[in-house]
Amino acid sequence: MMVYDGNPDKIVSILENIVPYKGKIYYAGVAPATSGPTLWSYDGISAGPTIYPYKINVTPWVSSELTIYNGKLYFGGGQGTTGKEPTSFDGTNFSLIYDIMPGIGLSSSPSWFTPLQSANLLFFAADSGSVSEQHRELYRYDAITPPKRITINDGSNPAGSVPQYLQSLGNFLYFTAIPSTPPESKLFRVDVAGVVTIAKGATALTYPGEKLLVGNKIYFGATEPGTGSELYSYDGDTAIRLTDIAPGPLDGIPQENAVKGAFYLRNIPALYKGLIYFCGSADGTNNQLYAYNPSDGKTKLVQTINPAGDAKVGNLYVYRNALYFTAYTPATGTELWRYNDTTCSLYADIWPGPRTGMAFHYGTSTPELPSYAAFTEFQGDLYFKAQDSLHGYELWRIKGPVTPNGVENIALSGTVSMHPNPTSADVTMDLTLQESRTLALFLYDMAGREVYASPAKAYSAGKYQMVLPMQTLSAGQYIYRLSGAGGAALATGVLIRK
């Protein structure tokens, strides 16, 4: 269901990633009265979001415009006296971190904000230099001194090293950058001391994509001489090619858009029931859903979703014991699909017919398909952006727990009371139902993480009591939600643990 239409008349209002922070989700939105993207937040309960006047930088194809570091929300933003520069928000106040490119209208356009928790450092990519001679390089910030530029390119590429795909995995931060000529991106790593090096044992790889951490290894798509883009693993010392779905070289197909091989570079693999799922292609054109088994080293085609051609599989995300993703067929366009370890099926045709309802993270220049679906879990629900025949890209959600027929949106016919509140022990919910209901009770912390869930159970009309175990929880505020069949929120509220 669509949560809110922030910009009527089929105009896009939600852009890029969605981040839970202090009991809300934050994202970049566009309202009719604003000239560009600003910071928005939504608490999961209200009729609509809160819109802040602070402008926010939005870069196409970048998944990490917003991130949390040292208890604050970081992004590229500005209010007019500066361009878009590194900015923090503590839930109340905005602060300019540093004006990398001083002057009205000049912007360093920072993106890929990613913390390395093991080193307590924040990394991001930004432009610097004169307006006519800009270079995009990596920056490091320690929350005390001004951000420090880390020059990776040797000067042979006028655009700089162009760091991308920053991901904090385990004790390291990984990213891709262009060190020299020819302008091919390589895999780099930052250690716990904040030292940046090209990844040892992976120097032959080019165009490494986004990465998945499983155990002590990362998995990602990359190319090397003689192969197209395939699936690789890396343990910190050695990179190993795991698949060769499309044997042979690249055949001259651009790596950033379509490669002859197993992997579209801009798709993060997903771990589901012990297998690594990804978008693969046996002929370099028609991409489908594949899975790699780390136990036996075998790769399988999970399902040919689009027998007529390219299924454009993307946005793989595991939610409530199923794999969700976006995929294309001529009859539906790009829509939301679901895999339950047995079959793939269309979960929701948001824009019925051949038009695209779901955004997807995919190497293409087609204007209709701009970017991420931005799947984010918050208070047990799955949030993402989508469009239909009446709306541009807006905020949508799947109410958990998921049922095969989607969601139920009904009001509770009855009464609820919670006591004691505040509490230093467990909380009891007194429930009176005027009609039969299937109900489940959930509890979330203020970051949106689920800390308790009761199994769904059928109740007849009458009086009942449910207990929320809060005695072992840390002091603070928590949100409870009583859900009906299909996951519709029938009653919500705040509980305080003393």
C-alpha positions in Angstrom: 0.0 0.0 0.0 1.1 3.6 -0.7 1.9 5.4 2.6 1.8 9.0 1.3 1.5 11.0 -1.9 4.0 13.8 -1.2 3.9 15.3 -4.7 0.6 14.9 -6.6 0.1 14.8 -10.3 2.5 11.8 -10.9 5.6 13.8 -9.9 8.3 11.9 -8.0 8.5 12.7 -4.3 10.8 10.1 -2.8 14.4 9.6 -3.9 17.1 7.0 -3.0 17.7 5.3 0.3 15.5 5.2 3.4 17.3 5.1 6.8 15.8 4.4 10.2 16.9 6.9 12.8 15.5 7.8 16.3 12.1 6.1 15.8 11.5 7.4 12.2 12.6 6.7 8.7 14.4 9.5 6.8 14.8 9.9 3.1 15.1 12.6 0.4 11.8 13.9 -0.9 10.5 16.6 -3.2 7.4 18.6 -2.3 5.6 20.9 -4.7 6.7 24.0 -2.8 10.4 23.1 -2.9 12.8 23.6 -5.7 14.6 20.3 -5.1 15.1 17.4 -2.7 14.9 18.1 1.0 15.0 15.9 4.1 11.8 14.1 5.0 10.9 11.8 7.9 8.1 9.4 8.7 7.2 7.7 12.0 5.2 4.7 10.6 2.0 5.9 12.3 1.1 9.4 11.2 -0.9 10.3 8.1 2.1 11.8 6.4 5.8 12.7 6.8 7.6 15.7 8.3 9.3 17.8 5.7 12.4 19.8 6.7 13.6 22.8 4.7 17.2 21.6 4.5 18.1 20.6 1.0 19.8 17.3 0.4 22.1 16.0 -2.3 20.8 13.2 -4.5 23.1 11.5 -6.9 21.7 9.0 -9.4 22.5 5.3 -8.6 23.9 6.1 -5.2 22.4 4.0 -2.4 24.0 5.6 0.6 23.1 9.3 0.6 22.0 9.0 4.2 23.8 7.2 7.0 24.2 7.2 10.8 27.5 8.0 12.5 28.2 8.8 16.1 24.5 9.1 16.9 23.8 11.6 14.1 22.3 11.4 10.6 24.8 12.4 7.9 24.2 13.5 4.3 25.1 16.1 1.7 23.0 19.2 2.2 22.7 22.9 2.3 20.4 25.9 2.9 21.6 28.4 0.3 24.7 30.0 1.9 26.7 27.0 0.8 26.3 24.4 -1.9 25.6 20.7 -1.0 28.3 19.9 1.6 28.7 17.3 4.4 25.9 17.9 6.9 24.7 16.2 10.2 21.3 16.2 11.8 20.7 15.1 15.5 16.9 14.9 15.2 16.5 18.6 16.0 19.4 20.6 14.7 21.4 20.7 11.4 25.1 21.3 11.3 27.5 22.0 8.4 30.5 19.7 8.9 32.8 21.4 6.5 32.5 23.6 3.4 34.8 21.6 1.0 34.1 23.9 -1.9 33.4 27.3 -0.5 31.1 29.8 -2.2 27.4 30.2 -2.9 26.3 27.7 -5.5 29.5 25.6 -5.3 29.1 22.1 -4.1 31.4 19.2 -3.3 28.2 17.0 -3.8 29.3 14.4 -1.2 27.8 10.9 -1.4 28.3 7.2 -0.3 28.5 8.2 3.4 29.6 5.1 5.1 30.9 4.6 8.7 33.7 2.2 9.6 32.6 1.3 13.1 35.7 -0.6 14.0 37.8 2.6 13.5 35.0 5.1 14.5 35.5 6.9 11.2 33.1 8.2 8.5 34.1 7.9 4.8 32.5 9.5 1.8 33.2 10.6 -1.8 33.3 14.3 -2.7 34.5 16.8 -5.3 37.3 19.2 -4.6 39.5 21.7 -6.5 38.4 24.6 -8.7 35.1 24.7 -10.6 36.9 24.0 -13.9 39.2 21.4 -12.5 37.2 19.2 -10.1 38.4 15.8 -8.8 36.3 13.3 -6.9 38.2 11.5 -4.2 37.7 9.7 -0.9 37.3 11.7 2.4 37.8 10.5 6.0 36.1 12.2 9.0 36.7 11.5 12.7 33.9 13.8 14.1 36.5 16.1 15.5 38.8 17.6 12.8 37.8 18.7 9.3 37.3 15.9 6.8 40.6 14.7 5.3 41.0 14.1 1.5 42.6 10.8 0.5 43.9 11.1 -3.0 43.9 7.7 -4.7 44.1 8.5 -8.4 47.7 9.2 -9.7 46.5 12.2 -11.7 45.9 10.4 -15.0 42.1 10.5 -14.7 40.8 14.1 -14.8 37.7 13.1 -12.8 39.8 11.7 -9.9 39.4 8.2 -8.5 35.6 8.5 -8.3 35.1 6.2 -5.2 31.8 4.2 -5.3 30.1 1.3 -3.6 31.4 2.1 -0.1 30.4 -0.7 2.2 31.4 -1.5 5.8 31.7 -5.2 6.1 33.1 -6.7 9.3 36.2 -4.8 10.4 36.9 -3.4 7.0 35.4 -0.8 4.6 35.4 -1.8 0.9 34.9 0.4 -2.1 35.9 0.8 -5.7 38.0 3.5 -7.2 40.1 4.3 -10.3 43.8 4.4 -9.4 45.3 5.1 -12.8 45.1 4.8 -16.6 43.3 3.0 -18.1 40.3 4.3 -16.1 39.3 0.9 -14.7 37.9 0.7 -11.1 39.7 -1.6 -8.6 38.8 -3.0 -5.2 40.1 -1.0 -2.2 40.0 -1.6 1.5 40.2 0.5 4.7 41.5 -1.3 7.8 40.7 -0.6 11.5 43.5 2.0 11.6 41.9 3.9 8.8 44.6 3.0 6.3 43.5 2.8 2.6 45.1 0.2 0.3 44.2 -1.6 -2.9 42.9 -5.1 -1.9 45.8 -7.5 -1.7 45.3 -10.6 -3.9 42.5 -8.9 -6.0 44.5 -6.4 -8.1 43.7 -8.3 -11.4 40.0 -7.6 -10.9 38.3 -4.7 -12.5 34.8 -3.1 -12.0 34.0 -4.8 -8.7 30.4 -4.3 -7.7 28.6 -4.2 -4.4 29.4 -6.8 -1.9 27.9 -9.3 0.5 29.6 -10.5 3.7 29.2 -14.2 4.6 31.4 -15.5 7.4 34.9 -14.1 6.8 34.5 -13.7 3.0 32.9 -11.1 0.8 31.0 -12.0 -2.4 30.7 -9.6 -5.3 30.7 -9.4 -9.1 33.8 -8.4 -11.0 35.7 -8.9 -14.2 39.2 -10.0 -15.0 41.1 -10.6 -18.3 39.4 -13.3 -20.4 36.1 -13.4 -18.5 32.9 -11.3 -18.3 31.6 -10.2 -15.0 31.3 -13.2 -12.7 30.8 -13.9 -9.0 33.9 -13.8 -6.8 34.8 -14.4 -3.2 37.5 -12.5 -1.3 38.9 -13.5 2.2 41.4 -10.5 2.6 44.2 -12.3 0.9 42.9 -14.1 -2.3 40.1 -13.4 -4.7 38.6 -16.5 -6.3 36.2 -16.7 -9.3 33.3 -18.8 -8.3 31.2 -18.9 -11.5 31.7 -18.9 -15.3 28.1 -18.7 -16.4 28.9 -17.0 -19.7 32.3 -18.3 -20.8 34.5 -16.0 -22.8 35.5 -12.3 -22.8 33.4 -9.2 -22.6 32.6 -9.0 -26.3 32.9 -5.2 -26.0 29.7 -4.7 -24.0 30.2 -1.8 -21.5 30.8 -3.1 -18.0 28.7 -0.5 -16.3 25.5 -1.4 -18.1 25.6 -5.0 -19.4 28.4 -7.5 -19.3 28.8 -10.9 -20.8 28.8 -12.8 -17.6 27.1 -13.7 -14.4 26.7 -10.4 -12.8 25.3 -7.0 -13.2 27.7 -4.9 -11.2 25.1 -2.8 -9.4 23.3 -5.6 -7.7 24.1 -6.7 -4.2 24.0 -10.5 -3.7 21.6 -11.8 -1.1 22.1 -14.7 1.3 18.9 -16.8 1.6 18.7 -20.2 3.3 22.5 -20.8 2.8 22.6 -19.9 -0.8 23.9 -16.7 -2.4 21.4 -15.3 -4.9 22.2 -12.9 -7.7 21.3 -11.6 -11.1 23.0 -13.7 -13.8 23.1 -14.1 -17.5 24.3 -17.0 -19.7 24.4 -14.9 -22.9 25.2 -11.5 -21.6 21.7 -10.1 -22.3 18.9 -12.1 -20.8 19.4 -11.8 -17.0 17.5 -14.2 -14.6 17.7 -15.2 -11.0 20.7 -17.5 -10.1 22.0 -19.0 -6.9 25.5 -20.1 -5.8 26.0 -22.8 -3.1 29.1 -22.1 -1.0 29.0 -25.7 0.4 29.5 -27.5 -2.9 30.6 -24.7 -5.3 27.6 -25.3 -7.6 25.6 -22.6 -9.4 22.0 -23.0 -10.6 19.5 -21.1 -12.5 16.7 -20.6 -10.0 14.0 -19.7 -12.5 13.6 -18.2 -15.9 11.3 -15.4 -14.9 11.1 -13.8 -18.4 11.2 -16.6 -21.1 11.0 -13.9 -23.7 14.3 -12.2 -22.7 15.9 -10.1 -20.0 14.2 -10.3 -16.5 16.2 -7.4 -15.1 16.5 -9.0 -11.7 17.5 -6.5 -9.0 17.0 -5.2 -5.5 17.4 -8.7 -3.8 16.3 -8.4 -0.2 15.4 -11.1 2.4 12.3 -10.3 4.5 10.3 -12.6 6.8 11.7 -15.9 5.4 11.3 -15.0 1.7 13.5 -13.4 -0.9 12.0 -10.2 -2.4 13.3 -8.6 -5.6 12.3 -6.6 -8.6 12.0 -8.3 -12.0 10.7 -7.6 -15.5 8.3 -9.3 -17.9 6.7 -7.8 -21.0 3.3 -8.3 -19.5 4.0 -6.6 -16.1 6.9 -4.3 -16.5 9.3 -4.2 -13.6 7.4 -5.2 -10.5 7.8 -6.8 -7.0 8.5 -10.5 -7.0 8.9 -13.1 -4.2 10.8 -16.4 -3.9 9.9 -18.8 -1.1 12.6 -21.4 -1.7 10.3 -23.3 -4.1 9.0 -20.9 -6.8 9.2 -17.3 -7.9 6.0 -15.5 -8.3 4.8 -12.0 -8.9 4.0 -10.5 -5.5 2.5 -7.2 -6.5 1.8 -5.6 -9.9 1.8 -2.1 -8.5 1.3 -0.5 -11.9 -0.9 -3.1 -13.6 -0.1 -3.9 -17.2 3.3 -3.5 -18.9 4.3 -0.2 -17.2 6.9 -0.3 -14.5 5.7 0.0 -10.9 9.0 -0.7 -9.0 12.2 1.2 -9.2 15.2 -1.0 -9.5 19.0 -0.9 -9.0 20.2 -1.8 -12.4 22.7 -0.5 -15.0 20.6 1.3 -17.5 20.1 4.8 -18.8 16.3 4.3 -19.4 14.7 7.4 -17.8 11.6 5.4 -16.6 13.7 3.1 -14.5 15.9 5.5 -12.5 17.3 3.9 -9.4 16.9 1.8 -6.2 13.7 0.4 -4.8 15.4 1.2 -1.5 14.0 -1.7 0.6 14.2 -0.8 4.3 12.7 -2.6 7.3 11.2 -0.4 10.0 8.9 -1.5 12.8 8.5 -4.9 11.2 7.2 -3.4 7.9 9.1 -3.3 4.6 9.4 0.2 3.0 10.3 1.0 -0.6 9.5 3.4 -3.4 7.2 2.6 -6.2 4.9 4.3 -8.8 1.5 3.6 -10.3 -0.8 5.1 -12.9 -1.8 8.0 -10.6 1.4 8.7 -8.7 5.1 9.3 -9.3 7.6 7.4 -7.1 6.2 7.5 -3.5 6.7 5.8 -0.2 5.1 2.3 -0.1 5.2 -0.5 2.4 4.4 -4.2 2.9 2.8 -4.7 6.3 4.4 -7.6 8.2 3.8 -10.4 8.7 3.3 -11.0 5.0 0.4 -13.1 3.7 0.1 -14.4 0.1 -2.7 -12.0 -0.8 -0.9 -8.9 0.4 -2.2 -6.8 3.2 -5.4 -6.1 5.1 -6.1 -2.5 6.0 -8.9 -2.5 8.7 -9.5 -0.8 12.0 -9.7 -2.6 15.3 -13.2 -3.1 16.6 -12.5 -3.1 20.3 -10.3 -1.4 23.0 -6.7 -1.7 24.1 -5.0 -0.6 27.3 -1.3 -1.1 28.4 -0.1 -1.2 32.0 2.1 -0.3 33.8 3.6 2.4 31.6 6.3 3.5 32.4 7.5 0.2 33.7 10.6 -1.6 35.1 9.0 -5.0 34.5 6.8 -6.6 31.9 3.7 -4.8 30.4 0.2 -6.3 30.2 -2.1 -5.5 27.4 -5.9 -5.7 28.2 -7.8 -6.3 25.0 -11.5 -6.3 24.4 -12.7 -7.5 21.0 -16.2 -7.0 19.6 -15.6 -9.4 16.8 -13.3 -12.2 15.8 -9.7 -11.3 14.8 -6.4 -12.9 14.0 -3.8 -10.9 16.0 -0.1 -10.7 16.7 1.8 -8.3 19.0 5.1 -6.7 18.2 7.6 -4.5 20.0 10.3 -2.3 18.4 13.1 -0.1 19.7 13.3 3.5 18.5 15.6 2.5 15.6 12.8 0.3 14.2 14.4 -3.0 15.2 12.0 -5.7 16.2 12.7 -6.9 19.8 9.7 -9.0 20.4 7.0 -10.7 18.2 4.2 -13.0 19.3 2.9 -15.7 16.9 -0.3 -14.7 15.1 -3.4 -16.3 16.8 -7.1 -16.3 16.2 -9.3 -14.7 18.8 -13.1 -14.7 19.2 -15.0 -11.7 20.5 -14.3 -11.3 24.2 -11.7 -10.0 26.7 -8.0 -11.1 26.7 -4.6 -10.3 28.2 -1.2 -10.3 26.4 2.2 -9.8 28.0 5.0 -7.9 26.5 8.3 -9.0 28.0 10.2 -5.8 28.8 12.0 -6.6 32.0 15.3 -7.5 30.3 15.2 -4.6 27.8 17.4 -1.5 28.2 15.9 1.7 29.5 14.3 3.8 26.8 11.2 4.2 24.6 9.7 1.4 22.6 6.8 1.1 20.2 4.2 -1.6 20.4 2.0 -2.6 17.5 -1.0 -4.9 17.6 -1.4 -6.3 14.1 -4.3 -8.0 12.4 -4.4 -10.5 9.6 -2.1 -9.4 6.8 -0.1 -7.2 9.2 -2.4 -4.1 9.3 -1.6 -2.0 12.4 -4.7 -2.0 14.5 -3.3 -0.4 17.6 0.1 1.3 18.2 1.7 3.3 21.0 4.8 4.1 23.0 6.0 2.2 26.0 8.7 3.5 28.4 11.1 1.2 30.1 12.5 2.9 33.2 
